[in-house]
């Protein structure tokens, strides 16, 4: 026995909880009309997952809940629990006892429980389908439902037979697979749409990444060039900075020494120049005094000459002759001689002078001497006016001449002293000039050496300036390198340069390299820098990250497409396998049902013929007014790339004994009922369900047929547990236990149980 019990609480007319135990092969539920006994069959449908409220004689979910009476309040929920003995594991769940419970609330909410754990309706249906149990079908047959198998079309009849054969689980799997296939197709279209949307952006990002990668490659090349360039440049700059400083030190020391010597020489020269200035002043002063003395001498000489002339005239012409009477000027030898001496002395002085001003002064004096000599001479007296030589005037003149001569001699002596001093000063000045010339020569030599040293220092400075400019460019390049190449290039200090043969390049080889080679290296770096800047100098981390994400997304979508294609292929194969399995088992099962149907038909009618035929017909497409889109089968056919096949159905062909009646349409109501029962029992015999519920399927049978019906029930009870809802005494007699359902005064259904012996007495 698989079915153990059924608990009903608040469902329809069962306001209070009832518990039906099913521990026999045949259990019967009896009761008068309107007592609610058919609600038990509907409770079975409800708990087994039936979703059609109409099939349970309701319009809304709340119609299934006890609605109250004059004495009892309505309930807010209804529940039905069915308990199975699963010790033989006919249900695919690891429990020896399995309880299924369904609860409905007035708001329409449903809850499903397996062993008191909340589950989905899908879980309930899958579990039952594996045991060939469903909410409707061949194992729950109502009075009106018995004829249903004959009244439905061929395709629906096939469905009912497939369910009876236990193929529902395969059909369910096929439907699920087909829906999955549709979902896979939708997902593929969505994924492909996403790929199409992602493609332009990914293409753009790919171009950007290629540029970034090219930039990174250039930066890598730039880093390598930088490492060599900076290593060489650093070596070059350090060497020349040290060398220039080292070479400048002795020159600077020598220059300091020369500066001191120059200072001393200039001080000596300055002192030598000051002394000639004092001597020149002395010469000028002496010359002035000499000029004054000579002027005084000239005056005395003039007076002497005049006096002598007067004296000579007196001696010649007599005392009556005056000076004004002298008609012509005459010059004595002594006067001319004296003029010569004065002019020559002035010329000698001028020859010794270098100062042009002093020379001009002496020339002016010579001019004055000539002017005085010419224009200051007295005229000679005429011969007829010569004075007497013995007059007193002659004595006076002679004394005057004597005095004048003495004064002239005195001035002559002073003049000679002045000239001597003058010559000595001139010699001292010349000697000072010679010393100044030596000092000046020394200054010139020192300055020449300084100039030479400064020239060398300037040369070094020029080199230093070039090195400084190179150093500034070096520093600037370091900053730019840090921006473009990052920190990697800073390793150039530890870098060992190697030649083409792999040997380490020495410092001397670096320094002996042509400078132009390093400049070419620099130009190459500049060209690469320009390319990097054109490509974009940034790191591009955001682009790379975005591309990685987009590429990862693309890879995910590609993998998703591949997975979906594989899933679609797997589902197609599964659907094909299920279809093949269903077709094969259906063909085999149909043959068995056909044989059983013939036997049961003959048994029910005492002869005649009955058969089941497989027919093919184009399935009519039913248009849903609420949804004018394609059906699942349309989509599946589109996914599979095939045309929608013709549907196969089952036709029932019967021929009654002793009657010329062929076709179901010509059968009476009783005959249709017997035929449908025969077919249902045949279906149950081929693949027996764990239990079978027959709800007043025997209502239309007469006494003779009831006995035949009872015999078939006993036959069926050997393979399935039967729950019979009946009024038929013959049927009740075959039951092991009777449950009576009555309607009490409160308007609720109540349950009474009667043992078999007592049930027989009641039935008779």
Buried (B, 14 or more C-beta within 10 A) or exposed (E): EBBBBBBBBBBBBBBBEBEBBBEBBBBBBBBEEEBBBBBBBBBBBBBBBBEEBEBBEBEEBBBBBBBEBEEBEEBEBBBBBBBBBBEEEBBEBEEEEBBBBBBBBBEEEBBBBBEEEEBEEEBBBBBBBBBBBBBBBBBBBBBEBBBBBBEBBBBBBBBBBBBBBBBBBBBBBBBBBBBBBBBBBEBBEEBBEBBEEBEEBBEEBBEBBEBBBEBBEBBEBBBBBBBBBBBBBBBBBEBBBEBBEEBBEEBEEBBEEBEEBBEBBBEBBEEBBEBBEEBBEBBBEBBEBBBEBBBBBBBBBBBBBBBBBBBBBBBBBBBEBBEEBBEEEBEEEEBEEBBEEBBEBBEBBBEBBEEEEBBEBBEEBBEBBEEBBEEBBBBBBBEEBBBBBEBEBBEEBEEBBEBBBEBBEBBBEBBEEBBEBBEBBBEBBEEBBEBBEBBBEBBEBBBEBBEEBBEBBEEBBEBBEEBEEBBEEBEEBBEBBBEBBEEBBBEBEEBEBEEEEEEEBEEEEBEEBEEEEBEEBBEBBEEBBEBBEEBEBEEBEEBBEBBEEBBEBBEEBEEBBEBBEEBBEBBBEBBEBBBEBBEEBBEEBBEBBBBBBBBBBBBBBEEBBBBBEBEEEEBEEEEEEEEEEEBEBEBBBEBBEEEBEEBBBBBBEBBBEEEEBEEBEEBEEEBBBBBBBBBBBBBBBBBBBBBBBBBBBBBBBEEEBBBBBBEBBEBBBEBBBBBBBBBBBBBBBBBBBBBBBBBEEEBBBBBEEBEBEEBBEEBE
